[in-house]
Amino acid sequence: MIITPVFSAIFAIFFVFLSIKVIKIRQNHKIFLGTGQNKSLERAIRVHANFAEYIPFALFLIAMLEVNKSHIIITLILCIILLIGRIIHAWGVSTEDENFSYRVAGMVLTFSVIVFAAVMNVAVVLFSI
């Protein structure tokens, strides 16, 4: 397994970056719990939470493909698409005048990776029996 650990590290750094963004907004506006009805904090929290909700599951599915000896190009492409999707999503949701098409595109890429990896994992099991 060589692709998933590298991308897991990249996603971990991305997650810390998103966490720091939330912390800085909280400090600047002296909001220690909740959003204080601050729109930029609400957006930063949702970007961070959405990342936390989807990335572990997607990486787990991709790692299972790697464990099951899926072709390295497949896992590499899935990880790249997932990273692009998360960057696009974060960008789209973070901006004050939200670009909804970026948000949608980011989620479409994320969901596509999850569904493809899930189907591939089932196929690997079914066709290797």
Secondary structure, DSSP 4 states (H G I P E B T S, - for coil): --HHHHHHHHHHHHHHHHHHHHHHHHHHHT--SS-TT-HHHHHHHHHHHHHHHHHHHHHHHHHHHHHTT--HHHHHHHHHHHHHHHHHHHHHHHSSS--HHHHHHHHHHHHHHHHHHHHHHHHHHHHH-
